[in-house]
Amino acid sequence: MMSSPRNLEYEQLWLNAHTDTRAAVYTFSSCITLADLNADGDFKLVVADLGTGSTNVKLKVYKGTSLHSETALLDVPTGVTSFYMDLNEPRMPAIAVASGSNIYIYKNMRPYFKFSLPSMDINPLEKDLWMQVRDEQIEHGVFIELLNNLRAEIGFSQMSTQSQHLLTLDSSNTSSFVQQNCKFPVKRQTVVTCMTTLKKALAEETAVSCLVVGTESSEILVLDPEAFTILEKIKLSDEDSTTLAVPAVLSACGLHAVEFRIVAACRDGSLRLARRGWTETKTLVQLPAQPVAMTISPDNASITIALMNQTLQCYSKKGKLQWMINLPAAACALCPVPLPHQSATLVAVSLNGGLLQLYNGRQLVDVIKAPQSVSGLVFGRFGQEENALIMFTVDGSLLVKILKRTAHFNLNGGGNTASVAPGAAQQIKLQIPKKTRLFLDQTMRERDNCVMMHRTFQRDLFQLRVDVARACVKALQSCNNPVSLEGAEPLKLSAQVLGLGPLFKMVISLQNISASSMIQGLGILFHFDDKMYSMDKPFINVPLLVPGLEYPFETMIRNISELALSDQVRVLVVKDGQSQPVLAAIINMPVCDLLGMV
Amino acid sequence: MGLLDKLVTLFGLRKQEVKVLVVGLNNSGKTTVLNHFKAEDDKSTEIVPTVGFNIEKFKNQNVGFTALDMSGQGRYRDLWEFYYKDCQGIIFVVDSSDRLRLAVVRHELDLLLQHPDVAGRALPILFLANKMDQRDALSSVKIAAGLGLDRILDKPWHICASNAVTGEGLEEGVTWFTQQVRQVGQPGNRPSRGGPLAAAK
């Protein structure tokens, strides 16, 4: 069964406030915002409905559960955000809708201002070509061929909008297109890829914010909220890399007038940082996969990012990987869930298939099930409710869940300690003792005499190696080692002495460690002081040894000395017709128990 | 003596004092409802979100009410339960135009009904489906169904649509409430768990 009691427990944290399966709103997280549109404390849900992708593109406003107003949009939006643009009373936020190369500003849900991205330089040759075709100096066919040549030279992305459009058309339509468009001035404009806001001078909730816009031409623009002038223009490039990166997701924190950080997750999978006063970004890290969605923690500026390789990763503000979790399915959307009453900020991640997971750091604290994959996800104040989670699924339904007042996420592990254990272990601070005088003196000495100490160490190390090598050679020469690898008899010997004495049992195991060959004609000979010990079998005949098997041989040995002394016994493995033993071992006999002798 | 007491109360000659709790989500109109019952010169013209709680006194049919106007904001709702023990009735104000938060209202009501100081007591509960003048307001029947009021079997309850700004529907509700409180408040009928009237001092 899928629903374990645990999952049931998860579900109880949220109230199902509203479900509208026929809302037919197709959108993404970047096109949803919650705003107090009428400055009456009743927060509305503003969502750009992408419709079919070309038609039915609308800006919809939900008041509570009902659709409050609808405004048709000219083009497919890439981002919707609400921000306070002035200090006028009542404090009504403006809605910014980024679409194509324009940003439309709505106030009180009426069109208020249109900001167009500045046009870019056009290749003089291209301009010239269009001039010539307008004045009918060149044929259309020649014109297109020349444009194609130019395209090969400077690249498609560097050409004007008209040329780009023309070059994508079939040959049958080109003539009419040229006819229609040659009268207009040639323009090259970039488009907005993503948008976010940045507080201007105050951190309050209703303080004036600047718009931060990422463009297809690899720039981040910071716009003044009142005059719509470009305050900052930051290039998404590095001194060490010449490639430009197009921002896909933007996040900003801080204040424009004081200090801010803008983090851009780019289409090439790089995470780039811009700060106040920078004209170029710095690459924080190259991500292992393309980004899906991102959020910056307001406390420590750490970046939590969902990637296309089914992982959720967290980076420190300096771009160091803090942790990484494998998600059970591909991530579709992500949003921060700030819980001031629990002084935590969770991250909600919606997964393909309809599962929604809430993480506190790397710890999974809650799971919500939606009937379909959630493509648009937003948490915040909706209506009078402060903790509302708004979800738009891929099939266009709207779901609103409200966090229960009594809901307490298990933020300290508890239930799933297994998953949190490594994290907790890393958190433990070591009790480092205070530095003593002795420690400092030692450190000083080490620092002053480092060369000498290194030399001494190297000399000793070589000495040790020489000693080892000598001992090894000696052991090999005297066959005094328990493993014999030479010749036809690769053998391993191990000896064991059992008992307390004076009577001991000696167990000698022999193992043929060769791959396939048999060994025969061996014998075990014990060499000992006959004043000290007596043995019932001083020589043992060894049968044929099969490779791999271990053969134990036992014999009894008695300490016959009057004194409670112990001696060494040498074990020699000998072979018929060979004067030198195959291998040898020395056994240090244990001191025998005096009580046993009495 | 006991008989005389009863008689006096029955004929409404003695003034009875009861303590009631006014609860509901924020922005449902609790303070506005109570403002309506105040004397003309005590009425405040501007209602602001209540912080913590306010104590208001008003009179209806010779019964003196001491109403605790609790704040409905999420962070103050924890306070409600501390006053359950000490009250003789509850007025639950619901914003009938806030369809989104009906689930929240139901959750708060469930918490209230399950509280040990409320469960098992025959506390009269008056539900006011407030803001009935709003265009998208739900009817009182729908609110009752949405909150599952038919589950409340051990307490007298009543729901009426109201408009706290004009006072519409409030009289009806409070008349019912006063009758209920009076019955419960009569010495013979008093449930054992209800402590002595704090207001009688």
Interface residues (C-beta under 8 A of the other chain):
Chain A: L15 N16 A17 H18 G41 G64 T65 S66 H341 F382 G383 Q384 E385 E386 N387 A388 V400 I402 K404 R405 T406
Chain B: L25 N26 N27 G74 R75 R77 D95 S97 D98 R99 L100 R101 L102 A103 V104 R106 H107 E108 L111 D136
